[in-house]
């Protein structure tokens, strides 16, 4: 993957455990006018069970703006952890 357009990290405390998350926004692999995101939980990159492109199984979603993708990524990261 190329350098992210936007990125953000954070932590979540649950059940006495601290989990770190990191999200990064990239250009959508099939439509360069849109954006997708990648998520890592405790330094492990999440895989999309339904990849949006055969060559990139770590990107999720298709958003019109980078900030929409970032907000969706942060929301999803907080659900996962």
Secondary structure, DSSP 8 states (H G I E B T S, - for coil): ----SEEEEEEEEETTEEEEEEEEEEE-SS-TTSEEEEEEETTEE---TT-SBTTBTT-EEEESSHHHHHHHHHHHHHHH-
